[in-house]
Amino acid sequence: MLKPFISSIVLYIFLLQAGFAAEIDSVTPRKVKLENSLSLLNSIINQRLREGVEKANAQQEDMEDIDEYYNDENKSCDEQVLYTELRKAIYQSYTASWGLKGYDLDKQLRKLLSRQSYSLSLNDSIYRDIDYLEGLSLNLKELSDVVNVNGYLIGLDKIGHFFSEGWRYIELTHEENRTIEQALEWGNQQEKGKFGYSTTGIFSFADLTANFNGWRFWNKVLLKEDDPLKGVIGNFFNRPYVSCNIQIMASLKNKKIVRAWEYNNQFDLADYIDGAWDEGNNCNSYETPIIEQKVMSRIKDADPDFRCPFIAEYCKEAREKYGYYAKYVLHPFCLVAGD
């Protein structure tokens, strides 16, 4: 009796681990004309960010009758509450951490952008020959959808990575005192493990690009550090998305200084996205030569003229954008393409 139970628990844990990874086919839909999804994505995210700020402030208002709370004015803007409520709002979740947040957001966006995205089944994709032993997660779940964002063909799974793994990078650097390089290396190890090789057989450098830009987003919420991709002038003019400001009317009413969070800088995905988010430019790597051969064969069938990087100029632009950090987020082919 005990042995089957233990086996079931082990299988459940393995399947949960496999659930972390999602993939896209960036070759088959290459010539499909898709409407630009930038405005809709920005609208969705800005609405959710405002919701998170409002809920963070609502928690503050719930504490108004507790004298000990307002004896310390700084507590009227609680950063931990803000970050928690922002994540819950972005993921549309009751919790900020439990579950597969990036994947859940990916699935939400597939529904919200269904009229502007390209959906493809695994059996029709370049990954159709990867079997269960080679890519368990790939075979258990459907592929994510592909959208056009300002001319870049990206998977909606990248938006999940942007917010979810980007947040994990922030935890590593802001809470665990890791360097950005160490956070980037953590992301690399995840692609070799539960987000890539171990579950799908595929290592996505585009995921790493989205992760890094997710760190930049979460850092900009309160702008605790300079943006590593902006120079001195760029950082001087950079402004946080959210700030803790004095509320004039509430202060007069309460006869004491009252502060609250204000969302005062609109999110724009165009500030982060580039051609390296596109797996057709920032190429994938594969766990084994057998998997790679299977995929390359299907790519040839889908588009005999396709070569990765598809647009070498985007790789050149990405190298200039990421500079020192390019080696952490770009495929070796992308590091030399376009020269």
C-alpha positions as a Python dict, from the first residue, in 0.01 Angstrom:
ca = {
    (1, 'M'): (0, 0, 0),
    (2, 'L'): (273, 245, 96),
    (3, 'K'): (487, 187, -214),
    (4, 'P'): (216, 286, -468),
    (5, 'F'): (137, 593, -256),
    (6, 'I'): (501, 704, -254),
    (7, 'S'): (525, 639, -628),
    (8, 'S'): (218, 855, -684),
    (9, 'I'): (370, 1139, -479),
    (10, 'V'): (696, 1118, -673),
    (11, 'L'): (508, 1122, -1004),
    (12, 'Y'): (299, 1420, -890),
    (13, 'I'): (610, 1618, -794),
    (14, 'F'): (772, 1534, -1127),
    (15, 'L'): (465, 1641, -1321),
    (16, 'L'): (446, 1963, -1118),
    (17, 'Q'): (811, 2029, -1201),
    (18, 'A'): (738, 1963, -1568),
    (19, 'G'): (459, 2216, -1555),
    (20, 'F'): (705, 2503, -1531),
    (21, 'A'): (804, 2498, -1898),
    (22, 'A'): (618, 2614, -2209),
    (23, 'E'): (743, 2646, -2565),
    (24, 'I'): (650, 2812, -2892),
    (25, 'D'): (709, 2743, -3259),
    (26, 'S'): (868, 3059, -3401),
    (27, 'V'): (923, 2915, -3750),
    (28, 'T'): (588, 2785, -3879),
    (29, 'P'): (399, 3117, -3833),
    (30, 'R'): (686, 3323, -3972),
    (31, 'K'): (497, 3449, -4277),
    (32, 'V'): (161, 3496, -4109),
    (33, 'K'): (46, 3859, -4086),
    (34, 'L'): (-52, 3942, -3730),
    (35, 'E'): (-196, 4264, -3591),
    (36, 'N'): (34, 4453, -3355),
    (37, 'S'): (-59, 4350, -2999),
    (38, 'L'): (144, 4619, -2822),
    (39, 'S'): (-149, 4850, -2736),
    (40, 'L'): (-366, 4569, -2602),
    (41, 'L'): (-85, 4422, -2392),
    (42, 'N'): (-2, 4765, -2253),
    (43, 'S'): (-368, 4828, -2171),
    (44, 'I'): (-400, 4495, -1987),
    (45, 'I'): (-82, 4542, -1785),
    (46, 'N'): (-144, 4907, -1698),
    (47, 'Q'): (-494, 4823, -1576),
    (48, 'R'): (-355, 4546, -1356),
    (49, 'L'): (-76, 4764, -1220),
    (50, 'R'): (-326, 5034, -1123),
    (51, 'E'): (-537, 4766, -957),
    (52, 'G'): (-235, 4649, -756),
    (53, 'V'): (-157, 5003, -639),
    (54, 'E'): (-519, 5058, -536),
    (55, 'K'): (-526, 4735, -335),
    (56, 'A'): (-196, 4821, -166),
    (57, 'N'): (-345, 5155, -62),
    (58, 'A'): (-666, 4987, 52),
    (59, 'Q'): (-466, 4775, 294),
    (60, 'Q'): (-313, 5096, 426),
    (61, 'E'): (-658, 5247, 482),
    (62, 'D'): (-765, 4936, 673),
    (63, 'M'): (-493, 5018, 927),
    (64, 'E'): (-610, 5376, 993),
    (65, 'D'): (-763, 5298, 1332),
    (66, 'I'): (-448, 5134, 1465),
    (67, 'D'): (-254, 5411, 1640),
    (68, 'E'): (68, 5211, 1651),
    (69, 'Y'): (60, 5187, 1275),
    (70, 'Y'): (38, 5558, 1211),
    (71, 'N'): (288, 5652, 1480),
    (72, 'D'): (540, 5545, 1217),
    (73, 'E'): (453, 5751, 908),
    (74, 'N'): (681, 5544, 684),
    (75, 'K'): (449, 5248, 729),
    (76, 'S'): (180, 5427, 532),
    (77, 'C'): (373, 5318, 223),
    (78, 'D'): (465, 4956, 278),
    (79, 'E'): (691, 4831, -3),
    (80, 'Q'): (633, 4464, 70),
    (81, 'V'): (256, 4511, 50),
    (82, 'L'): (294, 4703, -276),
    (83, 'Y'): (505, 4435, -444),
    (84, 'T'): (272, 4161, -323),
    (85, 'E'): (-41, 4336, -448),
    (86, 'L'): (119, 4422, -782),
    (87, 'R'): (211, 4059, -841),
    (88, 'K'): (-134, 3936, -739),
    (89, 'A'): (-293, 4187, -975),
    (90, 'I'): (-63, 4106, -1267),
    (91, 'Y'): (-123, 3733, -1225),
    (92, 'Q'): (-492, 3783, -1132),
    (93, 'S'): (-428, 3553, -840),
    (94, 'Y'): (-518, 3535, -471),
    (95, 'T'): (-153, 3472, -393),
    (96, 'A'): (168, 3634, -511),
    (97, 'S'): (390, 3326, -511),
    (98, 'W'): (209, 2992, -501),
    (99, 'G'): (151, 2809, -828),
    (100, 'L'): (288, 2850, -1178),
    (101, 'K'): (247, 3226, -1208),
    (102, 'G'): (424, 3281, -1538),
    (103, 'Y'): (238, 2994, -1702),
    (104, 'D'): (-95, 3111, -1558),
    (105, 'L'): (-39, 3459, -1703),
    (106, 'D'): (57, 3304, -2036),
    (107, 'K'): (-275, 3116, -2049),
    (108, 'Q'): (-474, 3427, -1955),
    (109, 'L'): (-311, 3626, -2234),
    (110, 'R'): (-385, 3353, -2489),
    (111, 'K'): (-756, 3411, -2425),
    (112, 'L'): (-734, 3789, -2410),
    (113, 'L'): (-531, 3813, -2732),
    (114, 'S'): (-694, 3524, -2919),
    (115, 'R'): (-798, 3747, -3211),
    (116, 'Q'): (-446, 3882, -3257),
    (117, 'S'): (-236, 3574, -3192),
    (118, 'Y'): (-134, 3259, -3378),
    (119, 'S'): (-215, 2927, -3212),
    (120, 'L'): (-51, 2605, -3324),
    (121, 'S'): (-86, 2251, -3193),
    (122, 'L'): (222, 2052, -3099),
    (123, 'N'): (139, 1793, -3366),
    (124, 'D'): (164, 2060, -3636),
    (125, 'S'): (478, 2222, -3500),
    (126, 'I'): (852, 2182, -3550),
    (127, 'Y'): (861, 1997, -3215),
    (128, 'R'): (617, 1722, -3310),
    (129, 'D'): (886, 1449, -3312),
    (130, 'I'): (1010, 1514, -2956),
    (131, 'D'): (873, 1226, -2752),
    (132, 'Y'): (766, 1207, -2388),
    (133, 'L'): (1104, 1090, -2264),
    (134, 'E'): (1282, 1375, -2443),
    (135, 'G'): (1031, 1648, -2351),
    (136, 'L'): (767, 1554, -2097),
    (137, 'S'): (632, 1905, -2039),
    (138, 'L'): (624, 1973, -2412),
    (139, 'N'): (396, 1673, -2465),
    (140, 'L'): (177, 1735, -2161),
    (141, 'K'): (88, 2093, -2251),
    (142, 'E'): (-11, 2283, -2560),
    (143, 'L'): (231, 2531, -2716),
    (144, 'S'): (198, 2896, -2621),
    (145, 'D'): (60, 3138, -2878),
    (146, 'V'): (268, 3374, -3090),
    (147, 'V'): (196, 3747, -3125),
    (148, 'N'): (334, 4044, -3311),
    (149, 'V'): (466, 4313, -3079),
    (150, 'N'): (600, 4612, -3272),
    (151, 'G'): (710, 4383, -3554),
    (152, 'Y'): (874, 4124, -3329),
    (153, 'L'): (731, 3772, -3334),
    (154, 'I'): (726, 3655, -2973),
    (155, 'G'): (557, 3388, -2766),
    (156, 'L'): (315, 3489, -2492),
    (157, 'D'): (519, 3264, -2263),
    (158, 'K'): (782, 3540, -2272),
    (159, 'I'): (543, 3778, -2095),
    (160, 'G'): (510, 3517, -1820),
    (161, 'H'): (887, 3495, -1794),
    (162, 'F'): (914, 3874, -1793),
    (163, 'F'): (700, 3914, -1482),
    (164, 'S'): (757, 3585, -1298),
    (165, 'E'): (1126, 3506, -1346),
    (166, 'G'): (1200, 3878, -1358),
    (167, 'W'): (1062, 3897, -1005),
    (168, 'R'): (1281, 3605, -898),
    (169, 'Y'): (1583, 3796, -1029),
    (170, 'I'): (1476, 4090, -810),
    (171, 'E'): (1453, 3864, -506),
    (172, 'L'): (1803, 3739, -573),
    (173, 'T'): (1954, 4086, -612),
    (174, 'H'): (1746, 4292, -367),
    (175, 'E'): (1680, 4038, -91),
    (176, 'E'): (1960, 3784, -118),
    (177, 'N'): (2235, 4031, -208),
    (178, 'R'): (2328, 3852, -529),
    (179, 'T'): (2478, 4040, -822),
    (180, 'I'): (2291, 4081, -1148),
    (181, 'E'): (2541, 3840, -1302),
    (182, 'Q'): (2454, 3579, -1040),
    (183, 'A'): (2083, 3628, -1108),
    (184, 'L'): (2147, 3583, -1480),
    (185, 'E'): (2342, 3267, -1408),
    (186, 'W'): (2050, 3139, -1196),
    (187, 'G'): (1829, 3188, -1501),
    (188, 'N'): (2078, 2997, -1714),
    (189, 'Q'): (2067, 2705, -1472),
    (190, 'Q'): (1686, 2703, -1479),
    (191, 'E'): (1690, 2673, -1858),
    (192, 'K'): (1924, 2378, -1820),
    (193, 'G'): (1678, 2234, -1568),
    (194, 'K'): (1306, 2275, -1501),
    (195, 'F'): (1243, 2553, -1756),
    (196, 'G'): (1422, 2386, -2044),
    (197, 'Y'): (1638, 2079, -2095),
    (198, 'S'): (1484, 1870, -1815),
    (199, 'T'): (1124, 1927, -1919),
    (200, 'T'): (1112, 2015, -2289),
    (201, 'G'): (1459, 1929, -2419),
    (202, 'I'): (1489, 2293, -2533),
    (203, 'F'): (1701, 2578, -2395),
    (204, 'S'): (1552, 2917, -2480),
    (205, 'F'): (1788, 3214, -2485),
    (206, 'A'): (1485, 3431, -2561),
    (207, 'D'): (1348, 3329, -2219),
    (208, 'L'): (1668, 3461, -2062),
    (209, 'T'): (1627, 3788, -2249),
    (210, 'A'): (1271, 3824, -2119),
    (211, 'N'): (1385, 3738, -1765),
    (212, 'F'): (1652, 4008, -1765),
    (213, 'N'): (1411, 4270, -1893),
    (214, 'G'): (1168, 4156, -1623),
    (215, 'W'): (1433, 4248, -1365),
    (216, 'R'): (1455, 4590, -1528),
    (217, 'F'): (1076, 4629, -1501),
    (218, 'W'): (1051, 4529, -1136),
    (219, 'N'): (1348, 4747, -1050),
    (220, 'K'): (1174, 5043, -1216),
    (221, 'V'): (862, 5001, -1001),
    (222, 'L'): (1039, 5195, -724),
    (223, 'L'): (1371, 5244, -906),
    (224, 'K'): (1590, 5115, -625),
    (225, 'E'): (1891, 5080, -856),
    (226, 'D'): (2007, 5235, -1178),
    (227, 'D'): (1904, 5053, -1493),
    (228, 'P'): (2217, 4866, -1609),
    (229, 'L'): (2125, 4923, -1975),
    (230, 'K'): (2093, 5300, -1943),
    (231, 'G'): (2382, 5542, -1927),
    (232, 'V'): (2428, 5825, -1681),
    (233, 'I'): (2193, 6060, -1866),
    (234, 'G'): (1931, 5789, -1921),
    (235, 'N'): (1929, 5700, -1553),
    (236, 'F'): (1912, 6067, -1453),
    (237, 'F'): (1584, 6110, -1642),
    (238, 'N'): (1449, 5765, -1551),
    (239, 'R'): (1145, 5773, -1323),
    (240, 'P'): (977, 5497, -1119),
    (241, 'Y'): (635, 5362, -1204),
    (242, 'V'): (513, 5408, -848),
    (243, 'S'): (598, 5663, -580),
    (244, 'C'): (491, 5726, -220),
    (245, 'N'): (336, 6073, -211),
    (246, 'I'): (175, 6294, 52),
    (247, 'Q'): (-204, 6299, 24),
    (248, 'I'): (-306, 6660, 89),
    (249, 'M'): (-676, 6608, 167),
    (250, 'A'): (-619, 6298, 379),
    (251, 'S'): (-343, 6476, 571),
    (252, 'L'): (-570, 6772, 647),
    (253, 'K'): (-853, 6541, 751),
    (254, 'N'): (-633, 6335, 984),
    (255, 'K'): (-426, 6632, 1102),
    (256, 'K'): (-109, 6439, 1028),
    (257, 'I'): (96, 6355, 722),
    (258, 'V'): (-64, 6071, 527),
    (259, 'R'): (115, 5912, 235),
    (260, 'A'): (-10, 5669, -31),
    (261, 'W'): (120, 5496, -341),
    (262, 'E'): (57, 5668, -673),
    (263, 'Y'): (91, 5507, -1016),
    (264, 'N'): (242, 5789, -1216),
    (265, 'N'): (444, 5641, -1502),
    (266, 'Q'): (268, 5426, -1763),
    (267, 'F'): (409, 5084, -1848),
    (268, 'D'): (510, 5036, -2211),
    (269, 'L'): (633, 4694, -2322),
    (270, 'A'): (817, 4868, -2607),
    (271, 'D'): (1067, 4994, -2347),
    (272, 'Y'): (1182, 4635, -2297),
    (273, 'I'): (1108, 4422, -2600),
    (274, 'D'): (1348, 4370, -2892),
    (275, 'G'): (1436, 4115, -3159),
    (276, 'A'): (1615, 3893, -2906),
    (277, 'W'): (1279, 3799, -2750),
    (278, 'D'): (1208, 3622, -3081),
    (279, 'E'): (1335, 3262, -3084),
    (280, 'G'): (1369, 3289, -3461),
    (281, 'N'): (1652, 3538, -3401),
    (282, 'N'): (1782, 3446, -3056),
    (283, 'C'): (1811, 3076, -3142),
    (284, 'N'): (1732, 2782, -2916),
    (285, 'S'): (1972, 2510, -2809),
    (286, 'Y'): (1876, 2144, -2760),
    (287, 'E'): (1964, 1894, -2493),
    (288, 'T'): (2085, 1624, -2735),
    (289, 'P'): (2194, 1604, -3100),
    (290, 'I'): (1900, 1369, -3160),
    (291, 'I'): (1647, 1630, -3047),
    (292, 'E'): (1823, 1897, -3250),
    (293, 'Q'): (1817, 1681, -3562),
    (294, 'K'): (1446, 1615, -3520),
    (295, 'V'): (1370, 1985, -3488),
    (296, 'M'): (1601, 2091, -3772),
    (297, 'S'): (1437, 1838, -4001),
    (298, 'R'): (1091, 1978, -3927),
    (299, 'I'): (1217, 2336, -3970),
    (300, 'K'): (1340, 2241, -4316),
    (301, 'D'): (997, 2101, -4399),
    (302, 'A'): (820, 2412, -4269),
    (303, 'D'): (1049, 2662, -4440),
    (304, 'P'): (1347, 2537, -4644),
    (305, 'D'): (1493, 2889, -4652),
    (306, 'F'): (1475, 2953, -4278),
    (307, 'R'): (1804, 3017, -4098),
    (308, 'C'): (1849, 3126, -3739),
    (309, 'P'): (1897, 3411, -3673),
    (310, 'F'): (1619, 3498, -3916),
    (311, 'I'): (1696, 3871, -3901),
    (312, 'A'): (2065, 3909, -3822),
    (313, 'E'): (2031, 4286, -3780),
    (314, 'Y'): (1817, 4228, -3470),
    (315, 'C'): (2104, 4037, -3315),
    (316, 'K'): (2339, 4322, -3386),
    (317, 'E'): (2096, 4565, -3224),
    (318, 'A'): (2061, 4333, -2924),
    (319, 'R'): (2438, 4315, -2877),
    (320, 'E'): (2450, 4694, -2868),
    (321, 'K'): (2156, 4712, -2626),
    (322, 'Y'): (2281, 4451, -2380),
    (323, 'G'): (2652, 4528, -2408),
    (324, 'Y'): (2839, 4350, -2130),
    (325, 'Y'): (2529, 4141, -2050),
    (326, 'A'): (2484, 4013, -2406),
    (327, 'K'): (2684, 3698, -2331),
    (328, 'Y'): (2428, 3604, -2065),
    (329, 'V'): (2114, 3637, -2279),
    (330, 'L'): (2208, 3581, -2644),
    (331, 'H'): (2268, 3254, -2829),
    (332, 'P'): (2625, 3216, -2962),
    (333, 'F'): (2491, 3256, -3317),
    (334, 'C'): (2327, 3585, -3219),
    (335, 'L'): (2651, 3707, -3062),
    (336, 'V'): (2823, 3706, -3401),
    (337, 'A'): (2538, 3758, -3649),
    (338, 'G'): (2505, 4080, -3841),
    (339, 'D'): (2876, 4169, -3843),
}
